[in-house]
Amino acid sequence: MKVDILAIGAHPDDVELSCAGTLAKEISGGKKVAIVDLTQGELGTRGSAQLRAEEAAKAASILGVSHRFNLGFADGFFQNDEEHQRKLIEYIRLLQPDVVLCNAVSDRHPDHGRAAKLVVESCFLSGLAKVVSTHYDRVQQAWRPKQLYHYLQWNSTQPDFVVDISEYMETKMEAVQAYGSQFYKPNATEAETPISSQNFLNSIQYRAADLGRIIGVDYAEGFTSHRLLAVQTISHLI
C-alpha cells in the first residue's frame, strides 16, 4: 500500500481546505497519495459523522487519492500520547509515505496544533525499530518519512515555501465543496459557523490568489517546514 505522499488532517476537510491543490497536482504527475483523517469531525455544529464520512469519500474521489482512512479519534479530545501515537504509527508504516503533509503548528482550532505535534512525534517514533506495531496481526517494519511539512490553515502564517496550483484550483474548490454540510449554501437552515459564510468560501480562493501573486502565478498553497530546506541546485528555485 506504499504511497508517495500522506496528507493527515485532524478533521475531514482539513486536507481539502489546505493542500488539495498540491495533492491534485502531484496525483496528475503520477504520484500515489493517501489521506488519513484523525477524527470524524463529530463535534462540528453542522452535519454528522456519517454525513462527513460520505463527503470525505466524495472529495477523495474528486482528488483521485489511492486510499483514505479515518482513525476515529475523539474530536476535540484526542491527545498526543502513546495510545494515539501507536495507532498513527500503524498507518504511517502501512502506507510508507516519503512525504507527510499535516496540520498547522498553531491555529485557531486547538485540534490543529495538537494534531501537528502528534504527527511530528509519530513520524519520528515510526522510524524506531524497537517500537513494535502490527496491522492485522502482521508485525510492521520501521518507516520514517523523508519529509514532513505543515499546511496553512486559519491563521495567516508566513509560509516557508509555496506550490503553484494554478491549474488545479478548480479541482481544489470542487473537493472543498464536496463538504456540503460545512460550507456556504444559499438558504441553509443550519446554524451559522465561522466556516459557513460566503466570505469564508471566497477566502479559500483569494488566499491562494494572494500567495500566487507573490510568486507570479494565479494560485498557490503555502507550507512551513520544521527543518532547513535544501535544493540540488539554485536553478531549482523559481
C-alpha positions in Angstrom: 0.0 0.0 0.0 3.0 2.3 -0.2 2.2 5.9 -1.3 4.4 8.8 -2.2 2.5 11.4 -0.1 0.4 11.0 3.0 -1.8 14.0 3.9 -3.1 13.9 7.5 -5.8 16.1 9.0 -7.4 16.4 12.4 -10.8 16.6 10.7 -12.3 15.6 7.4 -12.0 18.7 5.2 -8.7 20.0 6.8 -6.7 18.5 3.9 -9.1 19.8 1.2 -9.1 23.3 2.5 -5.3 23.5 2.9 -3.5 21.4 0.4 -5.9 19.8 -2.1 -4.4 21.7 -5.0 -1.0 20.4 -4.2 -2.3 16.8 -3.9 -4.2 17.1 -7.2 -1.1 18.4 -8.9 1.1 15.5 -7.5 -1.5 12.9 -8.5 -1.7 14.3 -12.0 2.1 13.8 -12.2 1.7 10.1 -11.3 2.3 10.2 -7.5 0.3 8.0 -5.2 -1.4 9.9 -2.4 -3.4 8.8 0.7 -5.3 10.8 3.3 -5.7 10.0 7.0 -8.4 11.8 9.0 -7.7 11.6 12.7 -11.3 12.3 13.8 -14.8 12.1 12.2 -15.4 15.8 13.0 -18.3 14.8 15.1 -18.3 17.9 17.2 -18.9 20.1 14.2 -22.0 22.3 14.5 -23.3 21.2 11.1 -23.6 17.7 9.7 -22.9 14.4 11.4 -20.1 11.9 11.5 -21.9 9.7 8.9 -22.5 12.6 6.5 -19.0 13.9 6.8 -17.7 10.4 6.0 -19.7 10.4 2.9 -18.5 13.9 2.0 -14.9 12.8 2.6 -15.3 9.8 0.3 -16.7 12.1 -2.4 -13.8 14.6 -2.0 -11.2 11.7 -2.2 -12.8 10.6 -5.4 -12.6 14.1 -6.9 -8.9 14.3 -6.0 -8.1 10.8 -7.1 -6.4 9.7 -3.9 -5.4 6.0 -3.6 -6.6 5.4 0.0 -8.5 7.4 2.7 -8.7 6.2 6.3 -10.4 7.6 9.4 -8.7 6.7 12.7 -11.8 7.6 14.8 -10.0 9.7 17.4 -12.3 11.8 19.7 -12.9 15.1 18.0 -11.8 17.9 20.4 -10.3 15.5 23.0 -7.7 13.3 21.3 -4.3 13.5 22.8 -0.6 13.4 21.8 0.0 10.3 23.9 1.3 6.8 23.4 -2.1 5.3 22.6 -2.7 7.8 19.8 0.9 7.7 18.6 0.8 3.9 18.2 -2.3 4.0 16.2 -0.9 6.6 13.8 2.4 4.8 13.6 0.5 1.7 12.3 -0.8 3.8 9.4 2.5 5.5 8.7 4.1 2.1 8.5 1.3 0.7 6.4 1.4 3.5 3.8 5.2 4.1 3.9 5.0 7.7 2.6 8.1 9.6 1.6 6.4 12.9 2.3 3.8 13.8 5.0 1.7 16.9 5.0 -0.2 17.8 8.2 -2.0 20.4 10.2 -0.6 23.9 11.0 1.7 24.1 14.1 -0.5 26.8 15.6 -4.1 27.6 14.6 -7.5 28.8 15.8 -8.8 25.3 16.4 -6.8 23.6 19.2 -7.1 20.2 17.5 -4.9 21.5 14.6 -1.8 22.3 16.7 -2.3 19.2 18.8 -2.5 17.1 15.6 0.6 18.7 14.2 2.6 17.6 17.3 1.1 14.2 17.2 2.1 13.7 13.6 5.6 15.0 14.1 6.3 12.7 17.1 4.6 9.7 15.5 6.7 10.1 12.3 9.9 10.1 14.4 8.8 7.1 16.5 7.7 5.2 13.4 11.3 5.1 12.4 12.5 3.3 15.6 12.8 -0.4 15.0 12.2 -1.2 18.7 8.8 0.5 18.6 6.7 -2.6 17.7 3.5 -2.3 15.8 1.2 -4.7 14.0 -1.5 -4.3 11.3 -4.0 -7.2 11.1 -1.6 -9.3 13.3 1.4 -8.7 10.9 4.4 -7.1 12.5 5.4 -4.0 10.7 8.7 -2.7 9.6 10.0 0.6 10.9 9.4 3.6 8.5 10.2 7.2 8.8 9.1 9.7 6.1 11.9 11.7 4.4 10.0 15.0 4.6 7.3 16.5 6.8 5.6 19.8 6.1 2.7 21.7 7.7 0.0 23.3 5.5 -1.5 26.7 6.3 -5.0 26.9 7.9 -7.0 29.6 9.5 -4.1 31.7 10.8 -2.1 33.9 8.4 1.1 32.1 8.9 4.2 33.1 6.8 5.0 30.0 4.6 8.5 28.7 4.2 7.6 27.7 0.6 4.7 27.8 -1.8 3.4 25.5 -4.5 1.9 26.7 -7.8 -1.5 25.2 -8.0 -2.9 27.4 -10.8 -4.1 24.5 -13.0 -5.6 22.7 -10.0 -7.6 25.5 -8.2 -10.8 24.3 -9.8 -10.2 20.8 -8.5 -9.4 22.1 -5.1 -12.7 24.1 -4.9 -14.7 21.1 -6.1 -13.2 18.9 -3.4 -13.9 21.6 -0.7 -17.5 21.9 -1.9 -18.0 18.2 -1.6 -18.5 19.0 2.1 -21.9 20.5 1.5 -22.8 20.2 5.2 -19.9 22.5 6.3 -19.6 25.4 3.9 -21.8 28.1 2.4 -25.1 27.2 0.9 -27.8 29.7 0.0 -31.0 29.2 2.1 -29.3 26.9 4.5 -31.3 26.3 7.7 -28.4 25.1 10.0 -26.7 27.4 12.5 -24.0 29.7 11.1 -20.4 28.9 11.9 -17.1 30.6 11.2 -16.6 28.5 8.0 -20.2 28.5 6.7 -20.2 32.1 5.3 -19.8 33.1 1.7 -16.8 35.2 2.9 -15.0 32.1 4.1 -15.6 30.2 0.9 -14.3 33.2 -1.0 -11.3 33.4 1.2 -10.1 30.0 0.1 -9.7 31.4 -3.4 -8.4 34.8 -2.6 -5.8 33.5 -0.1 -4.5 31.1 -2.8 -4.6 34.1 -5.3 -2.6 36.2 -2.9 0.1 33.5 -2.4 0.1 33.1 -6.2 0.5 36.9 -6.7 3.7 36.9 -4.6 5.4 34.3 -6.8 3.9 35.5 -10.1 1.3 32.8 -10.7 -2.5 32.7 -10.4 -2.9 30.5 -7.3 -0.6 28.8 -4.8 -0.7 26.9 -1.5 1.8 27.5 1.3 3.6 25.2 3.7 6.0 25.5 6.7 8.9 23.2 7.5 10.5 22.0 10.7 13.9 21.7 9.2 16.1 23.7 6.8 15.0 23.2 3.2 17.6 22.2 0.6 17.7 22.0 -3.2 20.1 20.2 -5.5 20.9 23.4 -7.5 19.9 27.0 -7.2 18.2 26.7 -10.6 15.5 24.6 -8.9 14.2 27.7 -7.2 11.7 29.7 -9.2 
